Amino acid sequence: MTGIEPFVDPLAGGLVGILVDTAKKVGGGFAQVVGDRAKAAAALRQYADKYANRYGEVRFLGMRQGIPLEGIYTKVRFLDELSICSLTSLKALEQNYRKTQKQRFQAQKTAGLDSSTIVNENQFLMVLGKPGSGKSTFLRRTGLEALKGEKGSLRHRCIPVLLELKRFNTNEIDLTKAIADELSNFGFPETETFTLKLLEQGKLLLLMDGLDEVPIIHQDAVIGAIQGFVTRYDSNRYIASCRIAAYQSAWNRFQDIELADFDDDQIQQFICNWFQSEANREVQAAERFWESLNDPNNVAAKELAHTPLLLTLLCRIYKHEQKLPSSQATLYRKALDHLLEDWAKEKKLQQDPIYQRFSNEVEKDLLSQIAYQGSVNDQVFFTQEELIEQIKDYLSDIVDKPKYLNGKAILDAISIQQGILIERAEYIFSFSHLAFQEYLTAQYIGRDSSLIRNSLEQNLDNLRWREIFILIAGLLRCGDTFLELMEERLLSYNYLKTPKLRGLAKWVVQAVDDSEEKCRSATKRAAIYVFISIIFDEQRDAGKPHSYRVNHLLNALSPSLFGEIWELGFPVPDINFVAEDGSEIILDDRPVYPDQMNKYLPLIHDKPSLEFACDLVRKFEENKIFRNIDCQGLIFKLEALQDEAPIEISAVYADDEGYRFYINRIRQVWLESLEFQEEWLDLPYEESYALANYLYISELMVRCKEAAIQISREVWQGIEERMLVIMGSEAT
């Protein structure tokens, strides 16, 4: 028993009539065995039970028991066009990726049709998808749905037969016999005649799984046999599946459709299905896993979860460990190992001679080299020609390389079977997830200290290398030297070299209470940068890079203090800042003031904002952030000004001289109370950008420290003490 008996119920399904009618036409002993409705129903139940036992469970390597398919199945969705055809040039792919800036590369919209609608409306269907996208599961589940008959969602009454095409390892293909053998294995007598009658009547739903898994030397023969068979018995219904990279040309009469990645709703549904046992429900395992997956710290896992195969891996990890890997490097290593090892064993790929001599370790090394070269060249897409050349160069160093280990054969094996490299358009490839390219790049760099130093020198301030550096920190046994090199490179940039930036940085250091009570000095310095941004910069300089980098840094150093500040209820709506790649600025719908007004308009100027400002000053006093600032005196002055403040500000006040005088009074209160120079507010874009880079690298160092396996307390304490303090040439 599989636990899915309510799902498969042919007795009430309307399929009995098909069997009875066919038995009458077959006659002989077959009619005696299934010639009436009771016998036909018993035969169908036996068939359904055996089908469910064979195809109704999902079992992965390392699992003692399979999981009922219906229990975890999540409705799939389809792309409105094939991804491999939608963008046909390297330039178009690159532009589309840079625009979306996603870890995944699927940018097509999904169609609104569900799987049942697709199956009902297409007699001949080719289901395409990436490795692990759920093609086999979709075919198996469609067969189970067909066995429901009238109680199911499929309109056409057919008996499903699933053929695993990888079993066709000869050029002599007899599909009729293969179907008959499948029916015989599942309990039907005299199946050859029975099979022919079913085919002639159009009563079969033939599910042909894994065209890409047919040995290459037999693929032409198998495709020819299938197409000839479909032409001969064209009143039946057919669904085939194939990995999109292996799909060479469209089949006559077949509608091509591509499985889409899971969206958030599907991910959540899959998780709920996976953790549906009573024990899991009692501890709310699904809810806790979903919450953990959406934690900002687990964004890497969330990206992988859009692929069903990798989501399954994440569910298994969480089930055994009750948490997701805290290290991104560990997560990606497990995901890649799963694709390279477990999935290959599950699909029996090791029988291919390529895999017998081209080991997983050799393949990882090759992929790391490809990933590194791509990252150095700021490249996420690769032409087939350049990949083959890289593979050839790599193979040239392998001793006793077999003749059949050629670049094209290896590229085909990697892209078609494993899904680590994916063909995005004709002869254009990428890693299936940008995260895999970043991880493999980090792995390649992390083995060579000279590469580590060179990468820091060339790319430390490059946002596209951010995750690579974090992953390097997570791969190194000890991260002390790596962080010291990062700090050395940061100082060499001499970002704070202008008089304004030096003056601002010195003021921040002098304004900080040096006591380690409440929070550390580096955190206090970052908090003061945030304070300045809130009080002075955000309304006027929302588009300047430094105005949001300060928030990232404080959140990295002290999420709790950052949360306390923003929980005060900042009364002005959030603004959309510059994108991380600096490509776009989107402003919200606040009133637009004349240019001359902006000069006099700090953010904190109306009654609600002044109330917030007082709360903000109290919060800083509570956390002992400032050293020599009279916080109570400042609060008293701000509260006095509240009586004169309008409830709401609009652009009509811009030309009011009295109002402009009031705004200037508020401004002077801030400047005098903080002993802050007005010139530090007027940072040109270039200086703001330099400050943003300085803050960004400081924040990146914190993230690398968090990712590292081991950092000595002494090393990190020294780095933290020097953080946001002018050092070396910047101090002069």
Secondary structure as GFF3:
##gff-version 3
##sequence-region A 1 732
A	DSSP	three_ten_helix	10	12	.	.	.	ID=ss1
A	DSSP	alpha_helix	16	26	.	.	.	ID=ss2
A	DSSP	alpha_helix	28	34	.	.	.	ID=ss3
A	DSSP	alpha_helix	37	55	.	.	.	ID=ss4
A	DSSP	beta_strand	57	58	.	.	.	ID=ss5
A	DSSP	beta_strand	67	68	.	.	.	ID=ss6
A	DSSP	alpha_helix	69	72	.	.	.	ID=ss7
A	DSSP	beta_strand	77	79	.	.	.	ID=ss8
A	DSSP	alpha_helix	83	86	.	.	.	ID=ss9
A	DSSP	alpha_helix	90	100	.	.	.	ID=ss10
A	DSSP	beta_strand	110	114	.	.	.	ID=ss11
A	DSSP	alpha_helix	115	121	.	.	.	ID=ss12
A	DSSP	beta_strand	124	129	.	.	.	ID=ss13
A	DSSP	alpha_helix	135	146	.	.	.	ID=ss14
A	DSSP	three_ten_helix	149	151	.	.	.	ID=ss15
A	DSSP	beta_strand	159	164	.	.	.	ID=ss16
A	DSSP	three_ten_helix	165	167	.	.	.	ID=ss17
A	DSSP	alpha_helix	175	185	.	.	.	ID=ss18
A	DSSP	alpha_helix	191	201	.	.	.	ID=ss19
A	DSSP	beta_strand	204	209	.	.	.	ID=ss20
A	DSSP	three_ten_helix	211	213	.	.	.	ID=ss21
A	DSSP	alpha_helix	216	232	.	.	.	ID=ss22
A	DSSP	beta_strand	237	243	.	.	.	ID=ss23
A	DSSP	three_ten_helix	244	246	.	.	.	ID=ss24
A	DSSP	beta_strand	255	258	.	.	.	ID=ss25
A	DSSP	alpha_helix	264	274	.	.	.	ID=ss26
A	DSSP	alpha_helix	278	282	.	.	.	ID=ss27
A	DSSP	alpha_helix	285	293	.	.	.	ID=ss28
A	DSSP	three_ten_helix	296	298	.	.	.	ID=ss29
A	DSSP	alpha_helix	299	304	.	.	.	ID=ss30
A	DSSP	alpha_helix	308	321	.	.	.	ID=ss31
A	DSSP	alpha_helix	328	337	.	.	.	ID=ss32
A	DSSP	pi_helix	338	342	.	.	.	ID=ss33
A	DSSP	alpha_helix	343	346	.	.	.	ID=ss34
A	DSSP	three_ten_helix	349	351	.	.	.	ID=ss35
A	DSSP	alpha_helix	353	357	.	.	.	ID=ss36
A	DSSP	alpha_helix	360	376	.	.	.	ID=ss37
A	DSSP	beta_strand	382	383	.	.	.	ID=ss38
A	DSSP	alpha_helix	384	395	.	.	.	ID=ss39
A	DSSP	alpha_helix	407	412	.	.	.	ID=ss40
A	DSSP	pi_helix	413	418	.	.	.	ID=ss41
A	DSSP	beta_strand	421	425	.	.	.	ID=ss42
A	DSSP	beta_strand	428	431	.	.	.	ID=ss43
A	DSSP	alpha_helix	434	446	.	.	.	ID=ss44
A	DSSP	alpha_helix	449	459	.	.	.	ID=ss45
A	DSSP	three_ten_helix	463	465	.	.	.	ID=ss46
A	DSSP	alpha_helix	466	475	.	.	.	ID=ss47
A	DSSP	alpha_helix	480	493	.	.	.	ID=ss48
A	DSSP	alpha_helix	499	511	.	.	.	ID=ss49
A	DSSP	alpha_helix	521	532	.	.	.	ID=ss50
A	DSSP	pi_helix	533	537	.	.	.	ID=ss51
A	DSSP	alpha_helix	546	557	.	.	.	ID=ss52
A	DSSP	alpha_helix	559	566	.	.	.	ID=ss53
A	DSSP	alpha_helix	595	598	.	.	.	ID=ss54
A	DSSP	alpha_helix	607	622	.	.	.	ID=ss55
A	DSSP	alpha_helix	631	642	.	.	.	ID=ss56
A	DSSP	three_ten_helix	651	655	.	.	.	ID=ss57
A	DSSP	alpha_helix	657	674	.	.	.	ID=ss58
A	DSSP	three_ten_helix	678	681	.	.	.	ID=ss59
A	DSSP	alpha_helix	685	707	.	.	.	ID=ss60
A	DSSP	alpha_helix	713	722	.	.	.	ID=ss61
A	DSSP	three_ten_helix	728	731	.	.	.	ID=ss62
###
